[in-house]
Amino acid sequence: MTTNRHAIGSLHVSPLCLGGNVFGWTADEERSFAVLDAYAEAGGNFIDTADGYSAWVEGHEGGESERVIGRWLAARGNRDSVVVATKVGTHPEFTGLAAPTIKRAAEESLRRLGTDRIDLYYTHFDDESVPVEEIMTALDDLVRAGKVREIAVSNITPERLRASLAFSTREKTARYAAIQPHYNLVSRDTYEGERAALATEYGLAAAPYYALASGFLTGKYRPGASPTGPRAGGAARYLETERGRRVLAALDQVAAARSAAHATVALAWLASRPTVVAPIASARDTDQLPALLAAADLRLTDAELDLLTTASD
């Protein structure tokens, strides 16, 4: 993977962000450490997690991923060379975005990660019961205290996003440096349009989640097949849509022509989109990692980009 770094505010990150949702869930600590080691050895420095990962698993309480990452950082002694992104709002004990919740949740994330600062702190899902002024002021307090370096936003309406950015600009508080949208070849509608326009207007870097559509864009889901796994249902549903089948055919064509994995091509397309700085993709073992890392070095031709974009329209 290229060692080029892209800017998110004052941060400089690798062009592939390693998703931490699988750590402590489908990847135990040993496999998680192996994936993290391989990613770092390949030049990666950008890791994404959330305080709610993986509270949805029976017997889990949330924060499992942060704990795994924290123990890895401590074991490797590499905290200063890694950009750690986490999110607030979905931990079962700290739901929503009231100011006291944000501040207490941040302290718990810092404790689990074993660090004194969060590099990039996202609001995971907007909480419309809380005024944007309260949310942005709480985040600004964390930045001023040195506990957070840059702030960011994930799932939010364009109206609330604009109001948040306008407040920060007007009051000269910390302002969102990044947005983490649901965005990929088969899910473009939620980001392209107003959100992407705001990202362009305010200089937000986009780090899309579900970059591989729950695994559908790896090409392993085919009509008539019955794949298994925790994300199989979410991925297989794209086969039921005309768009999904068109995209799969276009990926087949480009992947064959470039002797590349489908995941590599899908991530390279996403990385080429305006505002996108680092797509997020996860790997539950080291065998899945090379196809993800290779995307940073694959430059698709204009014809290939047009083919994929048209298929996904």
C-alpha positions as CSV (number, residue, x, y, z in Angstrom):
1,M,0.0,0.0,0.0
2,T,1.2,3.5,-0.8
3,T,2.5,5.4,2.2
4,N,1.0,8.6,0.9
5,R,-0.9,10.5,3.6
6,H,-4.1,12.5,3.2
7,A,-5.2,15.3,5.4
8,I,-8.1,15.3,7.8
9,G,-7.8,18.7,9.5
10,S,-4.5,18.5,11.3
11,L,-4.3,14.7,10.9
12,H,-2.5,12.8,8.2
13,V,-3.9,9.4,7.4
14,S,-3.3,6.5,5.1
15,P,-5.6,6.1,2.0
16,L,-7.3,3.0,3.5
17,C,-8.9,3.2,7.0
18,L,-9.0,-0.1,8.8
19,G,-12.4,-0.8,10.3
20,G,-12.4,-2.1,13.8
21,N,-16.0,-3.3,14.0
22,V,-14.8,-6.9,13.8
23,F,-12.3,-6.7,16.6
24,G,-13.5,-8.6,19.6
25,W,-16.5,-9.9,17.6
26,T,-15.8,-12.1,14.5
27,A,-12.0,-11.6,15.1
28,D,-10.8,-12.7,18.5
29,E,-7.9,-10.8,20.1
30,E,-5.1,-12.9,18.5
31,R,-6.5,-12.5,15.0
32,S,-7.2,-8.9,15.6
33,F,-3.6,-8.3,16.6
34,A,-2.4,-10.1,13.5
35,V,-4.6,-8.0,11.2
36,L,-3.5,-4.8,13.0
37,D,0.1,-5.8,12.7
38,A,-0.2,-6.6,9.0
39,Y,-2.0,-3.3,8.3
40,A,0.7,-1.3,10.2
41,E,3.5,-3.2,8.5
42,A,2.0,-2.3,5.1
43,G,2.1,1.4,6.0
44,G,-1.4,1.9,7.4
45,N,-2.0,4.3,10.2
46,F,-5.7,5.0,10.4
47,I,-8.0,2.8,12.6
48,D,-11.7,3.3,13.0
49,T,-13.8,2.0,15.9
50,A,-16.8,3.1,18.1
51,D,-17.7,2.8,21.7
52,G,-20.8,0.7,20.8
53,Y,-18.8,-2.0,19.0
54,S,-19.9,-4.8,19.6
55,A,-22.8,-4.3,22.0
56,W,-25.1,-6.2,19.6
57,V,-23.5,-9.5,20.4
58,E,-25.0,-11.5,23.2
59,G,-22.9,-11.3,26.3
60,H,-21.1,-8.1,25.1
61,E,-21.5,-4.7,26.7
62,G,-19.9,-2.4,24.1
63,G,-16.3,-1.2,24.0
64,E,-14.9,-4.6,23.1
65,S,-13.3,-3.2,19.9
66,E,-11.7,-0.2,21.7
67,R,-10.3,-2.6,24.4
68,V,-8.6,-4.8,21.7
69,I,-7.2,-1.8,20.0
70,G,-6.0,-0.3,23.3
71,R,-4.2,-3.5,24.2
72,W,-2.6,-3.7,20.8
73,L,-1.4,-0.1,21.0
74,A,0.1,-0.8,24.5
75,A,1.7,-4.0,23.4
76,R,3.3,-2.5,20.3
77,G,4.2,0.9,21.8
78,N,3.1,2.7,18.7
79,R,0.5,5.1,19.9
80,D,2.1,8.2,18.4
81,S,2.2,6.6,14.9
82,V,-1.4,5.6,14.7
83,V,-4.5,7.8,14.1
84,V,-7.3,6.4,16.2
85,A,-10.9,7.3,15.3
86,T,-13.8,6.4,17.6
87,K,-17.4,7.4,17.9
88,V,-19.9,8.5,20.6
89,G,-23.6,7.9,21.0
90,T,-24.3,4.1,20.8
91,H,-22.7,2.6,23.9
92,P,-25.6,1.1,25.9
93,E,-24.6,3.2,28.9
94,F,-24.0,6.4,27.0
95,T,-26.6,6.7,24.3
96,G,-27.5,10.0,22.6
97,L,-25.5,13.3,22.4
98,A,-26.4,15.3,25.4
99,A,-23.3,17.2,26.6
100,P,-22.7,15.2,29.8
101,T,-23.1,12.0,27.8
102,I,-20.5,13.0,25.3
103,K,-18.0,14.0,27.9
104,R,-18.5,10.8,30.1
105,A,-18.4,8.6,27.0
106,A,-15.2,10.2,25.8
107,E,-13.5,9.5,29.2
108,E,-14.6,5.8,28.9
109,S,-13.3,5.6,25.4
110,L,-9.9,7.1,26.5
111,R,-9.8,4.5,29.3
112,R,-10.5,1.5,27.1
113,L,-8.1,2.7,24.4
114,G,-5.4,3.3,27.1
115,T,-4.6,6.8,25.7
116,D,-4.7,10.4,26.7
117,R,-6.3,11.6,23.4
118,I,-8.7,10.5,20.7
119,D,-7.4,11.7,17.3
120,L,-10.7,11.8,15.5
121,Y,-14.0,11.8,17.4
122,Y,-17.2,11.2,15.6
123,T,-20.8,11.6,16.6
124,H,-22.1,8.2,15.5
125,F,-25.8,9.0,15.0
126,D,-27.3,12.4,15.4
127,D,-29.5,13.0,18.4
128,E,-32.2,15.5,17.2
129,S,-33.5,15.9,20.8
130,V,-30.3,17.8,21.5
131,P,-29.6,21.3,19.9
132,V,-26.6,21.3,17.6
133,E,-25.3,24.2,19.8
134,E,-25.0,21.9,22.8
135,I,-23.4,19.1,20.8
136,M,-20.8,21.3,19.2
137,T,-19.9,23.1,22.4
138,A,-19.4,19.8,24.2
139,L,-17.1,18.6,21.4
140,D,-15.3,21.9,21.5
141,D,-14.7,21.5,25.2
142,L,-13.0,18.1,24.6
143,V,-10.8,19.7,21.9
144,R,-9.8,22.6,24.2
145,A,-9.0,20.1,27.0
146,G,-6.6,18.2,24.7
147,K,-8.7,15.0,24.9
148,V,-9.7,15.1,21.2
149,R,-7.7,16.4,18.3
150,E,-10.3,16.6,15.5
151,I,-14.1,16.1,15.5
152,A,-16.2,14.5,12.9
153,V,-19.8,13.4,12.1
154,S,-21.4,10.3,10.7
155,N,-25.1,9.8,10.3
156,I,-26.9,13.2,10.2
157,T,-29.4,15.0,8.1
158,P,-28.1,17.7,5.7
159,E,-30.1,20.3,7.6
160,R,-28.5,19.4,11.0
161,L,-25.1,19.1,9.4
162,R,-25.3,22.6,7.9
163,A,-26.6,24.0,11.2
164,S,-23.7,22.4,13.0
165,L,-21.1,23.7,10.6
166,A,-22.6,27.2,10.6
167,F,-22.6,27.3,14.4
168,S,-18.9,26.3,14.6
169,T,-18.0,28.9,12.0
170,R,-20.0,31.6,13.7
171,E,-18.9,30.9,17.2
172,K,-15.3,29.9,16.3
173,T,-15.5,26.5,18.0
174,A,-14.0,23.3,16.8
175,R,-15.6,22.3,13.5
176,Y,-16.2,19.0,11.9
177,A,-13.1,17.9,9.9
178,A,-14.6,14.7,8.4
179,I,-17.8,13.0,7.6
180,Q,-18.3,9.2,7.7
181,P,-21.2,8.4,5.3
182,H,-22.8,5.2,4.2
183,Y,-21.4,5.2,0.7
184,N,-20.3,2.6,-1.9
185,L,-21.0,1.4,-5.4
186,V,-24.5,0.2,-4.6
187,S,-25.4,2.8,-2.0
188,R,-24.7,6.3,-3.4
189,D,-28.0,8.1,-2.7
190,T,-27.4,8.7,1.0
191,Y,-24.2,10.7,0.5
192,E,-24.2,12.1,-3.1
193,G,-26.2,15.3,-3.2
194,E,-26.6,17.6,-0.2
195,R,-24.2,15.9,2.2
196,A,-21.4,15.7,-0.4
197,A,-22.1,19.3,-1.4
198,L,-21.7,20.4,2.2
199,A,-18.5,18.4,2.5
200,T,-17.1,20.2,-0.5
201,E,-18.3,23.6,0.8
202,Y,-16.7,23.2,4.2
203,G,-13.7,21.1,3.3
204,L,-14.8,17.9,5.1
205,A,-12.9,14.7,4.3
206,A,-15.1,11.7,3.7
207,A,-14.3,8.3,5.1
208,P,-17.1,6.1,3.9
209,Y,-18.4,3.1,6.0
210,Y,-19.9,0.0,4.4
211,A,-17.4,0.6,1.6
212,L,-17.8,-3.0,0.5
213,A,-21.6,-3.2,1.1
214,S,-21.3,-5.7,3.9
215,G,-19.1,-7.9,1.6
216,F,-21.3,-7.8,-1.5
217,L,-18.6,-5.9,-3.5
218,T,-16.0,-8.6,-2.8
219,G,-17.8,-10.6,-5.6
220,K,-18.4,-13.7,-3.5
221,Y,-22.2,-13.3,-3.5
222,R,-23.7,-14.8,-6.6
223,P,-27.2,-15.8,-7.7
224,G,-28.1,-19.2,-6.5
225,A,-25.3,-19.3,-3.9
226,S,-26.1,-19.6,-0.2
227,P,-23.2,-17.8,1.6
228,T,-23.1,-17.9,5.4
229,G,-21.7,-15.5,8.0
230,P,-22.9,-12.6,10.2
231,R,-23.2,-10.2,7.2
232,A,-24.5,-12.6,4.5
233,G,-28.1,-11.5,4.7
234,G,-27.2,-7.8,4.3
235,A,-24.9,-8.5,1.4
236,A,-27.1,-10.9,-0.5
237,R,-30.0,-8.5,-0.7
238,Y,-28.1,-6.5,-3.3
239,L,-28.5,-9.4,-5.7
240,E,-32.2,-8.8,-5.7
241,T,-31.8,-5.4,-7.2
242,E,-31.1,-4.4,-10.8
243,R,-28.4,-2.0,-9.7
244,G,-26.6,-4.8,-7.7
245,R,-26.5,-7.1,-10.7
246,R,-25.3,-4.4,-13.0
247,V,-22.5,-3.4,-10.5
248,L,-21.5,-7.0,-10.1
249,A,-21.2,-7.4,-13.9
250,A,-19.1,-4.3,-14.2
251,L,-16.8,-5.4,-11.3
252,D,-16.4,-8.7,-13.0
253,Q,-15.2,-7.0,-16.2
254,V,-12.8,-4.5,-14.6
255,A,-11.4,-7.0,-12.1
256,A,-10.7,-9.5,-14.9
257,A,-9.0,-6.8,-17.1
258,R,-6.8,-5.5,-14.2
259,S,-6.2,-8.9,-12.6
260,A,-7.4,-7.4,-9.4
261,A,-9.8,-8.6,-6.7
262,H,-13.3,-7.2,-6.8
263,A,-12.8,-5.6,-3.4
264,T,-9.7,-3.8,-4.7
265,V,-11.7,-2.4,-7.7
266,A,-14.7,-1.3,-5.6
267,L,-12.5,0.5,-3.1
268,A,-10.4,2.2,-5.8
269,W,-13.6,3.5,-7.4
270,L,-14.7,4.9,-4.0
271,A,-11.4,6.5,-3.4
272,S,-11.7,8.3,-6.7
273,R,-14.9,10.0,-5.7
274,P,-14.9,13.7,-4.8
275,T,-14.2,14.4,-1.1
276,V,-13.3,10.8,-0.3
277,V,-10.0,10.6,1.6
278,A,-10.0,7.1,3.0
279,P,-12.7,4.4,2.6
280,I,-13.2,2.2,5.6
281,A,-12.9,-1.6,5.3
282,S,-12.5,-4.3,7.8
283,A,-10.7,-7.7,7.8
284,R,-11.4,-10.5,10.2
285,D,-8.2,-12.3,9.3
286,T,-4.9,-11.4,7.4
287,D,-6.0,-13.3,4.3
288,Q,-8.7,-10.6,3.6
289,L,-6.3,-7.7,4.0
290,P,-4.2,-7.8,0.8
291,A,-7.2,-7.0,-1.5
292,L,-8.0,-4.0,0.7
293,L,-4.5,-2.7,0.8
294,A,-4.1,-3.0,-2.9
295,A,-6.8,-0.5,-3.6
296,A,-4.5,2.4,-2.6
297,D,-2.2,1.5,-5.5
298,L,-4.8,0.8,-8.2
299,R,-5.6,3.8,-10.5
300,L,-8.6,3.0,-12.6
301,T,-8.8,4.5,-16.1
302,D,-11.5,7.0,-17.0
303,A,-13.2,4.3,-19.0
304,E,-13.2,1.9,-16.1
305,L,-14.5,4.6,-13.7
306,D,-17.3,5.5,-16.1
307,L,-18.3,1.9,-16.6
308,L,-18.6,1.4,-12.8
309,T,-20.3,4.7,-12.2
310,T,-22.8,4.1,-15.0
311,A,-23.6,0.6,-13.7
312,S,-24.2,2.0,-10.2
313,D,-26.5,4.9,-11.4
